[in-house]
Amino acid sequence: MTWLRALREVVRSGLTIEEARLEPLLALRTAVGVALVIGPALWLASPAYAASAALGAYSAGAATFQRTWRPRKVIALGAGVGLALGTFLGYLAAGRLATFLPLLAVWAFAAGMAWAVGSTAGIVAATTVGSMLVTVTLPTSIGRALEHAGIIALGGVAQALLILLFPIRRWGAHRDALADALAAVADYARRLRHDPTAPFDAEPLMTARDAAAVTPSQARTRPSVLHGPRGLAERIRPVVAALADPGVGAPPEGPGRDRARELLDAAAEVLDAAARSIRRGTPAEVSPGSTDALCVDEEHEVLEGPARQAAERLVELLGEALEIARCGTPGRTPAPPVPEDAQVLVRPTMFRLVPVVVRAVRRELRRDSPVFRHAVRLAAVATLGYLIAARLPVGHGYWVPITSVMVMRPDFHQTYARAVARLAGTLAGVALATGMVRALGPDAQVFGLLAVVSAGLSFMLNRTGYAYSQCFTAAYVVFLLGMGGQAWEQTVPERVVLTLLGGALAMLAYVVFPAWETPRLPGRLADWLAAEGRYAAAVLRSYAEPTREHHADLRRALLASREARAAWQEAYDRARQEPVRPRGLTSREAEEAQEAIKGFDRAAMLMESHVPRADSRPVPEAERLAEALEADTAQAAVDVREHRNPDWARVEEALHAWEGAAAGDGSPVVRRGAAMQKRALEALATAVSRTPLERDVGSAREEQRVRAAAATEGDGSGSAHRGG
């Protein structure tokens, strides 16, 4: 992608309104938390104390809107403490560049490394850097600095108390995650009616699993309905795929295909009803037609063989989903039976999280890590922005580094899109608030009220787009400055200029010290291929020796393959938005390789749907194929990293030996699935294998295709943006 096209995408993304469900009650509660600290501070102390209290309450409230499964009150308290600590340490070092700049650099680097833990930790940590930069306006005594730090922490405490006293959908995010997982499987079943090989995105299942991990205190109060349906969705997904597939399930045409479509339609309706029941906490109705379709007639059933086995298994699983749909009241919802070998997903407490954080940060302390490079950029930009602002003949120069710190992200697209969105939102918010300040005149109480209203609107629009939330955030800051007696003529134009300068500095930092994903695509693809090979081998070993241990290994391999696929997809999506020439893999090769591995994964999933129970007859031939698959995919992963042609000699030999064995081995599904996997591996080899001459010609063709696409888009007739 060229720089011009990438910048167009950045502007479009930064100003896009995202379709998100507004949560006015949550926004109102958080705005009330801001009001509860601003009002008493204005009445009992001064506007300066009120501004400090507002900083803590607003930032702690904003932190609770981040995507996290921990209790919101814990997030609010943690944000308040971090803001207070950053403020106080910043005061201790303020006044001398020799002490403040090293502290700022170290603190900003640590905030950047917080992304190793997750996006929520990274965003909250960035706000603490902003609070440290504001310390230049604090009084000149340690006692007063402690008072301001305590008031900032009090803002976080106020938000936590409101969350505790007035819970709004306390388990709402967890319910939504579980309902989304069931709804995703329902949509998958519906698409399989028309496309038997339709793809499935496992992200909702991964999100539901993440939401299912709870702390010990959460486990004691978690609703019973959140215990089991996730496993139900996991078990239904491969079964509906196996039923719809023409190779191992229903025939392509005829009564068998009609019966499969009927079962898939009933499955979609039942799963949607179960999702509504979990999301709302109320019973949901299922039409009598769908209930009747789930009755398998032993004499007149048209499905045979593996297709009939899949149908019977699907009816059994949907029976559990029907119980959920019909008994959706929180106190009555039964939890589906949990397998004996299933383990409760436990999330560490805040204190036990420390060694986990240390290990995560240590893994990212390497030069090629995007998180490490982001931390270096953050530290450099924060200190450089502070130095530049100190030399400018304007007040409030700290807005330069604050803007840079708040818009910077570990990847190119988000950093640039947020810089554009912040500038646009700041211009609109400043213009709106300035007009109101001029019309109303100096009145601290009125400005405090307007600041609370602006904060509430910012919270409510938080998930609809950064630019629109930032508009009211800018208005909120203008009203706080007006409440403190700052003249708008001195602050508003300066903030616009400083915001522009800070955004430009953040964008320039990514160009100077980037963390491009494009060169890492071969490595991400190799990791995904190796993980899929281990998953496929685990499935085959469950056929070769159907024991509980092998079933547990299969589950672990499945989760690892999903994580590797998610890492590849994230890298692939970022690479497609980067203004960098393809290195190692062209766009077409990456897309073809991705489709080939998806086909390989799908074949393993189909075999998983018919994995025999622990007391079933083993299939010894599957063990040799499992060893061959695991060895060949592991070696192929090395070959992909080093740009060599992969080879599947072991797999071909194992399949040839299996074909020479007795035909009546009782495993038609696994043999057909193995053949599908071999075709997928051959497609992968075709996608990534090239001679040196073909590699040169392919690179030239890729460059020509990119230039032609850019020229076509410039003429306004470009093709639609394709998904990854």
NUFIBA-384442 format. One record per residue (C-alpha): y, x, z; residue in three letters. Coordinates in steps of 0.001 Angstrom, whole numbers, padded with zeros to 6 digits, always signed. Example, Ala and Ser with C-alpha at 12.3 -4.5 7.8 and 13.67 -1.06 7.14 Angstrom:
-004500+012300+007800ALA/-001060+013670+007140SER/
END
This chain:
+000000+000000+000000MET/+003444+001344-000915THR/+006231+001681+001659TRP/+008294-001024-000047LEU/+005453-003501+000028ARG/+004578-002564+003618ALA/+008165-003173+004732LEU/+008161-006560+003011ARG/+005035-007490+004932GLU/+006655-006239+008148VAL/+009741-008435+007680VAL/+007602-011440+006777ARG/+005326-010942+009773SER/+008172-010333+012213GLY/+009950-013561+011277LEU/+006867-015762+010946THR/+006517-018796+013192ILE/+002994-018789+014574GLU/+001190-022050+015140GLU/+000545-022106+018865ALA/+000201-024829+021435ARG/+003333-024937+023567LEU/+002872-025000+027324GLU/+006073-026505+028728PRO/+004697-026957+032249LEU/+003827-023271+032528LEU/+007244-022335+031150ALA/+008932-024711+033616LEU/+007042-023282+036588ARG/+007945-019714+035593THR/+011599-020647+035025ALA/+011666-022253+038468VAL/+010449-018931+039860GLY/+013467-017232+038272VAL/+015783-019910+039682ALA/+014319-019588+043182LEU/+015390-015954+043428VAL/+018682-016140+041517ILE/+020113-019036+043538GLY/+019648-017651+047070PRO/+020693-014155+045936ALA/+023957-015534+044543LEU/+024566-017587+047659TRP/+023559-015042+050315LEU/+024345-011717+048631ALA/+026058-010879+045343SER/+025625-011162+041559PRO/+024235-007602+041496ALA/+021413-008592+043854TYR/+020862-011748+041843ALA/+020491-009668+038677ALA/+017862-007469+040346SER/+015969-010519+041590ALA/+016139-012034+038118ALA/+014742-008817+036600LEU/+011685-008947+038830GLY/+011080-012683+038496ALA/+011557-012739+034721TYR/+009388-009702+033982SER/+006639-010827+036390ALA/+006721-014293+034846GLY/+006507-012878+031335ALA/+003470-010803+032382ALA/+001572-013953+033344THR/+001782-015174+029737PHE/-000249-012214+028479GLN/-003882-012726+027498ARG/-005900-011897+030589THR/-008774-013421+032545TRP/-007678-012210+035941ARG/-005878-014635+038284PRO/-002270-015040+037145ARG/-000935-014539+040656LYS/-002513-011073+040751VAL/-000808-010200+037457ILE/+002554-011415+038787ALA/+002204-009392+041991LEU/+001118-006285+040109GLY/+004046-006555+037692ALA/+006514-007046+040548GLY/+005210-004023+042456VAL/+005250-001859+039326GLY/+008818-002872+038512LEU/+009979-002174+042058ALA/+008265+001212+042153LEU/+009718+002225+038787GLY/+013179+001165+039914THR/+013050+003098+043174PHE/+011605+006295+041679LEU/+014179+006110+038918GLY/+016954+005937+041486TYR/+015636+008952+043380LEU/+015804+011063+040214ALA/+018925+009475+038686ALA/+022152+011407+038466GLY/+020675+014696+037245ARG/+019062+015090+033835LEU/+016888+017918+035152ALA/+015065+015473+037437THR/+015422+012125+035670PHE/+014260+013150+032179LEU/+010928+014687+033333PRO/+010248+011631+035499LEU/+011097+009303+032592LEU/+008860+011269+030215ALA/+005891+011272+032612VAL/+006316+007588+033473TRP/+006621+006588+029806ALA/+003537+008665+028906PHE/+001552+006945+031665ALA/+002768+003549+030426ALA/+001576+004434+026934GLY/-001840+005509+028209MET/-002142+002127+029967ALA/-003090+000742+026537TRP/-006481+002400+027104ALA/-007174-000382+029603VAL/-005923-003187+027372GLY/-002896-004763+025770SER/-001864-006624+028937THR/-001753-003412+030965ALA/+000176-001661+028194GLY/+002799-004384+027876ILE/+003312-004730+031645VAL/+003555-000947+032004ALA/+006240-000826+029299ALA/+008404-003228+031311THR/+008312-000826+034258THR/+009814+001871+032025VAL/+012657-000542+031277GLY/+013251-001149+034974SER/+013445+002606+035566MET/+016084+002956+032851LEU/+018259+000263+034447VAL/+018456+002227+037695THR/+021584+003977+036450VAL/+023506+000850+037536THR/+022172+000845+041111LEU/+024267+001733+044189PRO/+024472+005320+045382THR/+022417+005163+048549SER/+018697+005201+049199ILE/+018971+002197+051500GLY/+020637+000066+048825ARG/+018084+001260+046266ALA/+015272+000156+048586LEU/+016953-003218+048929GLU/+017148-003662+045146HIS/+013532-002534+044717ALA/+012447-004989+047401GLY/+014335-007839+045724ILE/+012699-007002+042403ILE/+009283-007103+044082ALA/+010302-010393+045706LEU/+010692-011871+042222GLY/+007025-011110+041523GLY/+006035-012579+044902VAL/+007951-015779+044101ALA/+006071-016173+040808GLN/+002728-015542+042536ALA/+003477-018134+045229LEU/+004361-020761+042632LEU/+001098-020084+040797ILE/-000786-020453+044075LEU/+001000-023628+045183LEU/+001234-025350+041813PHE/-001805-024386+039716PRO/-001634-025701+036143ILE/-005001-025752+034394ARG/-006255-023076+036738ARG/-009365-022487+034648TRP/-007708-023671+031469GLY/-007888-020346+029607ALA/-011565-019939+030504HIS/-012304-023505+029418ARG/-010490-022945+026142ASP/-012421-019732+025466ALA/-015767-021423+026050LEU/-014776-024505+024060ALA/-013583-022304+021191ASP/-016978-020585+021120ALA/-018816-023914+020836LEU/-016328-025174+018261ALA/-016793-021977+016212ALA/-020559-022544+016074VAL/-019908-026196+015159ALA/-017667-025108+012294ASP/-020325-022603+011229TYR/-022980-025340+011099ALA/-020642-027523+009072ARG/-019968-024751+006553ARG/-023689-023995+006257LEU/-024216-027487+004842ARG/-022393-026420+001657HIS/-022873-022632+001744ASP/-026243-021535+003236PRO/-025033-017913+003433THR/-021596-018608+004931ALA/-020253-015786+007167PRO/-019689-016144+010892PHE/-016991-014425+012913ASP/-018377-013568+016346ALA/-014930-013039+017894GLU/-014927-016431+019724PRO/-018297-015556+021265LEU/-016987-012142+022319MET/-013894-013751+023848THR/-016042-016273+025711ALA/-018181-013459+027085ARG/-015077-011604+028247ASP/-013824-014782+029927ALA/-017192-015296+031621ALA/-016812-012085+033637ALA/-015314-013076+037001VAL/-014368-011377+040229THR/-016323-012279+043398PRO/-013503-014561+044556SER/-013406-016322+041182GLN/-017177-016769+041193ALA/-016941-018882+044362ARG/-014548-021397+042790THR/-015565-021365+039126ARG/-016465-024842+037788PRO/-020168-025275+037137SER/-019579-026137+033480VAL/-018396-022566+032841LEU/-021739-021042+033845HIS/-024132-021794+031000GLY/-022799-023183+027694PRO/-021818-019738+026386ARG/-025476-018732+026266GLY/-026184-022046+024562LEU/-023739-021226+021762ALA/-025282-017763+021437GLU/-028773-019245+020986ARG/-027739-021987+018572ILE/-025912-019697+016137ARG/-028960-017833+014702PRO/-031034-021011+014670VAL/-028635-022966+012445VAL/-028362-019918+010165ALA/-032149-019677+009876ALA/-032451-023411+009184LEU/-029894-023294+006371ALA/-031024-020070+004690ASP/-033105-020728+001540PRO/-035147-017568+002067GLY/-036464-018224+005588VAL/-035467-021861+006178GLY/-035135-025094+004243ALA/-035852-025053+000492PRO/-032850-024784-001875PRO/-033219-028361-003154GLU/-035061-031560-002429GLY/-035785-033631+000690PRO/-036091-030525+002857GLY/-032558-029426+002012ARG/-031233-032949+002661ASP/-032943-032968+006046ARG/-031444-029571+006902ALA/-027965-030824+005998ARG/-028509-033856+008219GLU/-029498-031671+011170LEU/-026577-029307+010588LEU/-024127-032193+010491ASP/-025548-033588+013739ALA/-025371-030142+015331ALA/-021701-029815+014370ALA/-020821-033172+015896GLU/-022723-032521+019129VAL/-021174-029074+019568LEU/-017685-030411+018881ASP/-018258-033118+021481ALA/-019436-030517+024001ALA/-016352-028406+023250ALA/-014038-031387+023855ARG/-015847-032174+027081SER/-015438-028639+028419ILE/-011818-028323+027281ARG/-010675-031627+028797ARG/-013124-031979+031661GLY/-014078-035505+030538THR/-017203-037000+028929PRO/-017241-037099+025127ALA/-019004-039594+022900GLU/-021581-038710+020238VAL/-022261-041166+017431SER/-025670-042898+017438PRO/-026323-041580+013930GLY/-026180-037973+015106SER/-028415-038757+018052THR/-030965-040400+015764ASP/-030883-037435+013378ALA/-032069-035182+016183LEU/-035353-037062+016515CYS/-038140-035013+014878VAL/-040941-037232+013601ASP/-044234-035367+013906GLU/-045807-037284+010988GLU/-042940-037773+008559HIS/-040938-034576+009072GLU/-040310-033050+005621VAL/-039563-029527+006871LEU/-042475-027109+007066GLU/-043242-023630+008296GLY/-040355-021516+009646PRO/-037868-024241+008668ALA/-039649-026756+010875ARG/-039803-024273+013730GLN/-036038-023746+013407ALA/-035460-027523+013346ALA/-037509-028072+016484GLU/-035743-025239+018257ARG/-032350-026603+017205LEU/-033182-030086+018499VAL/-034255-028579+021819GLU/-030999-026638+022195LEU/-028824-029546+021103LEU/-030423-031644+023814GLY/-028740-029370+026347GLU/-025450-029686+024468ALA/-025760-033483+024567LEU/-026021-033351+028362GLU/-022774-031399+028483ILE/-020991-033808+026155ALA/-022060-036906+028073ARG/-021405-035513+031571CYS/-018077-033783+031143GLY/-016541-034700+034504THR/-015943-031469+036438PRO/-018038-032533+039403GLY/-020872-033905+037293ARG/-021195-031373+034491THR/-024613-029769+034654PRO/-024973-026112+033831ALA/-027633-025455+031171PRO/-030617-023517+032446PRO/-029935-019800+032641VAL/-032736-017393+031616PRO/-034370-015589+034497GLU/-033394-012169+033087ASP/-029758-013135+032617ALA/-027238-011306+034768GLN/-023981-012634+036135VAL/-021019-010949+034473LEU/-018952-009436+037284VAL/-015385-008231+036821ARG/-014337-005459+039228PRO/-011670-006186+041789THR/-008288-004461+041526MET/-009355-001663+043895PHE/-012704-001101+042191ARG/-010906-001108+038859LEU/-009351+002298+039590VAL/-012359+004430+038526PRO/-012806+002215+035463VAL/-009183+002839+034479VAL/-009559+006581+035075VAL/-012607+006733+032798ARG/-010890+004689+030100ALA/-007798+006898+030153VAL/-009894+010075+030134ARG/-011718+008888+026996ARG/-008391+008497+025191GLU/-006981+011899+026165LEU/-007589+013485+022777ARG/-005255+014306+019922ARG/-006781+011907+017391ASP/-006668+008903+019754SER/-004168+006176+018731PRO/-003497+005466+022421VAL/-002732+009127+023178PHE/-000422+009416+020177ARG/+001312+006189+021243HIS/+001840+007632+024729ALA/+003338+010818+023281VAL/+005656+008799+021028ARG/+006687+006587+023931LEU/+007548+009548+026157ALA/+009464+011337+023409ALA/+011395+008265+022276VAL/+012304+007195+025822ALA/+013784+010591+026685THR/+015432+011124+023296LEU/+016901+007605+023344GLY/+018298+008182+026805TYR/+019913+011456+025704LEU/+021421+009859+022600ILE/+022744+006905+024583ALA/+024310+009259+027156ALA/+026369+010869+024384ARG/+027620+007599+022915LEU/+031095+006308+023868PRO/+029707+002930+024987VAL/+028503+001354+028176GLY/+024941+000172+028890HIS/+023520+002943+026715GLY/+020108+002417+028326TYR/+019546-000424+025838TRP/+018599+002194+023232VAL/+015486+003510+025037PRO/+014661+000052+026439ILE/+014586-001424+022943THR/+012428+001432+021657SER/+009958+001174+024534VAL/+009585-002607+024302MET/+008970-002749+020540VAL/+006612+000230+020232MET/+002903-000468+019847ARG/-000055+001814+019063PRO/-000190+000660+015413ASP/+002300+000792+012551PHE/+002512-002884+011606HIS/+003175-004282+015081GLN/+005782-001620+015861THR/+007783-002285+012719TYR/+007367-006072+012840ALA/+008527-006222+016464ARG/+011518-003986+015695ALA/+012618-006370+012941VAL/+011932-009405+015125ALA/+013806-007975+018101ARG/+016893-007222+016006LEU/+016895-010678+014412ALA/+016287-012409+017737GLY/+018940-010334+019482THR/+021568-011140+016866LEU/+020856-014862+017074ALA/+020640-014945+020876GLY/+023761-012872+021399VAL/+025750-015013+018984ALA/+024581-018223+020695LEU/+025176-017003+024238ALA/+028495-015352+023429THR/+029927-018567+022093GLY/+028909-020370+025278MET/+030334-017608+027506VAL/+033695-017758+025743ARG/+033781-021546+025915ALA/+032836-021827+029599LEU/+034840-018960+031055GLY/+033809-016842+034071PRO/+031588-018844+036419ASP/+028669-017068+038126ALA/+026872-020295+039113GLN/+027022-021757+035595VAL/+025878-018510+034039PHE/+023020-018304+036526GLY/+021900-021806+035524LEU/+022130-020938+031826LEU/+020118-017768+032464ALA/+017337-019859+034031VAL/+017343-022280+031069VAL/+017216-019382+028602SER/+014318-017819+030511ALA/+012404-021107+030385GLY/+012910-021426+026627LEU/+011870-017808+026147SER/+008657-018433+028092PHE/+007895-021623+026172MET/+008318-019933+022774LEU/+006507-016784+023871ASN/+003483-017444+021629ARG/+005284-018827+018592THR/+006739-015503+017444GLY/+008426-012514+019020TYR/+011736-013098+017205ALA/+012142-016635+018564TYR/+011245-015683+022113SER/+013538-012670+021874GLN/+016439-014914+020836CYS/+016470-016610+024225PHE/+015674-013351+026016THR/+018887-011897+024554ALA/+020794-014999+025636ALA/+019268-014631+029102TYR/+020586-011059+029366VAL/+024060-012055+028163VAL/+024250-014758+030822PHE/+023099-012301+033503LEU/+025826-009884+032452LEU/+028346-012712+032555GLY/+027086-013674+036000MET/+027699-010099+037130GLY/+031282-010173+035867GLY/+030777-008014+032772GLN/+033219-008836+029979ALA/+031425-010067+026883TRP/+033726-008110+024566GLU/+032398-004874+026108GLN/+028726-005781+026342THR/+027700-008034+023447VAL/+028752-005932+020428PRO/+027459-002836+022173GLU/+024065-004391+022796ARG/+023704-005369+019126VAL/+024466-001813+017996VAL/+022265-000245+020664LEU/+019391-002611+019849THR/+019631-001632+016196LEU/+019657+002051+017141LEU/+016681+001676+019495GLY/+014630-000188+016901GLY/+015407+002423+014238ALA/+014395+005192+016654LEU/+011047+003504+017349ALA/+010356+003065+013626MET/+011279+006678+012887LEU/+008990+007919+015676ALA/+005965+006356+013991TYR/+006806+008113+010716VAL/+007191+011497+012445VAL/+004054+011192+014624PHE/+001853+008431+013169PRO/-001613+007241+014119ALA/-002856+005951+010767TRP/-006145+004074+010718GLU/-006779+004690+007001THR/-008300+008186+007471PRO/-010515+006853+010281ARG/-012196+004147+008190LEU/-015289+006230+007282PRO/-015886+006971+010966GLY/-015457+003323+011974ARG/-017825+002270+009180LEU/-020383+004864+010296ALA/-020227+003643+013905ASP/-020753+000065+012763TRP/-023703+001026+010525LEU/-025420+002959+013324ALA/-024925+000061+015770ALA/-026329-002429+013260GLU/-029319-000156+012702GLY/-030080-000130+016424ARG/-029697-003933+016538TYR/-032078-004437+013604ALA/-034594-002030+015178ALA/-034384-003919+018492ALA/-035142-007186+016681VAL/-038181-005655+014990LEU/-039464-004197+018250ARG/-039310-007682+019759SER/-041786-008700+017056TYR/-043922-005594+017471ALA/-044199-006042+021230GLU/-042605-009285+022526PRO/-041816-008299+026118THR/-038903-009080+028414ARG/-037790-005461+028269GLU/-037537-005547+024494HIS/-035657-008845+024627HIS/-033174-007273+027038ALA/-032798-004276+024709ASP/-032166-006694+021859LEU/-029342-008353+023750ARG/-027693-005033+024562ARG/-027975-003879+020946ALA/-026477-007149+019720LEU/-023439-006773+021996LEU/-022981-003146+020909ALA/-023109-004147+017230SER/-020451-006793+017821ARG/-018158-004290+019508GLU/-018613-001836+016632ALA/-017945-004580+014094ARG/-014781-005646+015960ALA/-013587-002022+016041ALA/-014184-001702+012295TRP/-012440-004994+011551GLN/-009398-004032+013614GLU/-009171-000645+011902ALA/-009706-002197+008463TYR/-006998-004820+009002ASP/-004545-002189+010211ARG/-005369+000146+007319ALA/-004664-002587+004781ARG/-001116-002869+006180GLN/-000359+000849+006219GLU/+001700+002640+003545PRO/-000945+005348+003226VAL/-003133+006314+000284ARG/-006881+005705+000736PRO/-008719+008708+002188ARG/-012492+008836+002087GLY/-012830+005126+001284LEU/-010806+003193-001258THR/-009943-000436-000581SER/-012623-001669-002959ARG/-015297+000609-001501GLU/-014414-000423+002043ALA/-014639-004102+001117GLU/-017975-003688-000671GLU/-019409-001630+002194ALA/-018231-004230+004677GLN/-019964-007037+002777GLU/-023170-004982+002546ALA/-023307-004346+006313ILE/-022523-007997+006981LYS/-025534-008892+004843GLY/-027651-006400+006805PHE/-026472-007959+010078ASP/-027160-011457+008796ARG/-030744-010571+007934ALA/-031261-009228+011465ALA/-029751-012423+012884MET/-032166-014565+010845LEU/-035104-012575+012189MET/-033698-012888+015709GLU/-033822-016677+015450SER/-037644-016507+015235HIS/-038272-013731+017752VAL/-041626-014585+019393PRO/-041915-015428+023054ARG/-043394-013009+025566ALA/-046888-014522+025239ASP/-046951-014521+021403SER/-049112-012378+019148ARG/-047485-009006+018394PRO/-046731-007707+014897VAL/-047599-003992+015071PRO/-046336-003265+011536GLU/-042790-004058+012685ALA/-042681-000991+014973GLU/-042928+001469+012085ARG/-040190-000337+010191LEU/-038012-000359+013333ALA/-038327+003416+013693GLU/-037553+003906+010003ALA/-034488+001642+010127LEU/-033075+003281+013231GLU/-033617+006798+011874ALA/-032264+006097+008379ASP/-029163+004225+009548THR/-028383+006955+012108ALA/-028622+009616+009388GLN/-026666+007433+006970ALA/-023883+007156+009539ALA/-023618+010955+009550VAL/-023659+010955+005742ASP/-020840+008394+005550VAL/-018670+010463+007914ARG/-019268+013603+005844GLU/-018925+011810+002475HIS/-022546+012324+001442ARG/-024814+009829-000276ASN/-027043+007902+002166PRO/-030794+007759+001630ASP/-033324+005132+002695TRP/-036589+006998+002090ALA/-038136+006146+005485ARG/-037336+002451+005124VAL/-038838+002306+001643GLU/-041963+004075+002832GLU/-042376+001718+005807ALA/-041894-001367+003638LEU/-044360-000044+001068HIS/-046945+000512+003805ALA/-046351-003005+005127TRP/-046829-004507+001679GLU/-050202-002798+001512GLY/-051288-004365+004820ALA/-053056-007720+005151ALA/-050990-010652+003921ALA/-051968-012915+006787GLY/-050061-011105+009510ASP/-048304-014289+010626GLY/-044775-012907+010223SER/-043249-014320+007003PRO/-039758-014497+008495VAL/-039639-010853+009536VAL/-041037-009678+006202ARG/-038499-011692+004228ARG/-035737-010518+006542GLY/-036806-006903+006059ALA/-036616-007343+002292ALA/-033094-008765+002672MET/-032114-005787+004792GLN/-033406-003358+002175LYS/-031257-005047-000492ARG/-028236-004861+001813ALA/-028802-001146+002427LEU/-029070-000523-001313GLU/-025770-002365-001799ALA/-024191-000183+000887LEU/-025437+002981-000819ALA/-023963+001764-004100THR/-020620+001091-002400ALA/-020202+004518-000793VAL/-022221+006820-003073SER/-020334+008670-005807ARG/-020594+011913-007710THR/-017565+014260-007602PRO/-016430+013078-011053LEU/-016814+009419-010113GLU/-014857+010096-006910ARG/-011903+011452-008915ASP/-012014+008572-011396VAL/-012310+006041-008558GLY/-009264+007471-006779SER/-007216+007318-009990ALA/-008289+003736-010612ARG/-007439+002794-007031GLU/-003932+004236-007381GLU/-003449+002373-010664GLN/-004624-000868-009058ARG/-002205-000437-006124VAL/+000723+000252-008432ARG/-000159-002745-010597ALA/-000393-005020-007533ALA/+002982-003813-006279ALA/+004564-004375-009684ALA/+003036-007845-009935THR/+004323-008786-006498GLU/+007750-007494-007452GLY/+007747-009932-010387ASP/+007008-012798-007992GLY/+003588-013515-009491SER/+001395-011601-007096GLY/-001984-012905-006125SER/-002608-014400-002718ALA/-003135-012038+000162HIS/-006838-011568+000647ARG/-008466-011452+004066GLY/-010692-008654+005323GLY/
END
